[in-house]
Amino acid sequence: MIKVDIDKSNNHFCGLKVTGHANSDEYGKDLVCAAVSTLAQTLCNSVEEVGNVPEEQMGLEIKEGYLKFSLKEKCQSDEVDIMFKMFVVGVEGIEATYPEYVKLRIKEVQGHVKNF
């Protein structure tokens, strides 16, 4: 199962962690995994390119079955929130269609979260 954890602080999105594999099909043919991975990587790229948040300030970590980043308070913005909301809409659509393979959780945290 793919777990998508999103943190919010003071009504701004501040972190993302995606872990696991959908295992909805054999390796290389898993469309659920590919869809979530594409959304997550597009969010990271958008925050960097459109939101003007340098990768080094995101604490970005990507490896097999794992993607994580967190935003310092100074990097949080309404523009970045819109990107996160678009990501959430995409993941919610996948979760609604494939609930046995994807779980989305959004939680409010107190203060800034350095790393999940």
N, C-alpha and C positions, 0 to 999 in steps of 0.2 A: 504494500500500500504506500502511496505517496502522501506524505503529511506536509501541509503548507501552513506554516505558522507566521502570523503577521502581528507585529506589536505597534501600538499607537501610544503616544504620550502627548498630553495637552491637546487632544484632538488632531494631532498630526501623525501620519505614518512615520515610524522610525526604524523599522527593521523587518527583515524577511528571512525565513529559514525554510528550505524545501529539502526534505529527506525521503529516502526510500525509492522503491521501484514499483510500478503498477503491476507488472507481471501479467498484463492482460493478453499478451501474445508472446511468441518466442522472441528472443533477443534480436534486435534489428528490425522487428516488425510491430513493435508495441506502440500503437498510435496514441494511446492515452499518455504514456510516458513522454513521447515526442511532443505532444501538445503542451503539457505542463512545462516541460523543459524550455520550449520555444517562448512561452509567455514569460517565464522567469528570466531568461537571458535577455529578452527584449526589454523587460522592465529595468534590468541593470544597465543596459546600454542606453536606454532613454534617460534614466536619472543622470547618467554621466554626460551624455551629449546634449540633451534638451534642458535638463535641470542644472547643467554646469556644475556638477559635483564631481571633483576629481576622484578617480578610482581609489587613490590612497586614503581619501577621507571617508570611503565607504566601508573599509575593512572587508572587502570582498574576498570570499573564499569559495572556490569551486573545485570539486573533485567528483569521482564516480558516485552517483546517487546522493549528492549533497551540494547545495548552494546556499550561501549565507552572506548577508551584509547588514550593516546597521549604520544609521545616519546620525551624526552629531547634531545637536539642537540647531546650530547655525546653518546646517544644510537642509533643514526641514522647511518646506514652503507649500503654499497652496498649489503651485505648479507641480511639485513632486507628488502631492496628495492626489491630484487628478490622474497622474500616471499609475499610482497604486490602485486607485478606484477602477481604472480600466483593467488592470491586472486581475483584481478581485472579480469583476464581472465575467471575465474569461474563465477563471478557475471555478466560479460558481456554476457556470454552464456545464463544464466538464464534470464537476461533482454531481450535479443533478442527473446527468446522463449515466455516469459510471460511479455511483456512490460506494461500490465495493472496492474501488481502486484509488479514490482520492478523498482526503479529508482536509477541509479548510477550517482554520481556527484564527480568530482575530481577538486579541485581548488588549485591554488598556493597562499600561504599566505606569508606575509612578516615577517621574524623573526620566533622565536619559538612560538608555540601556546600552552599555558598551558592547557586550556580546551576549547572545542568548544564553 
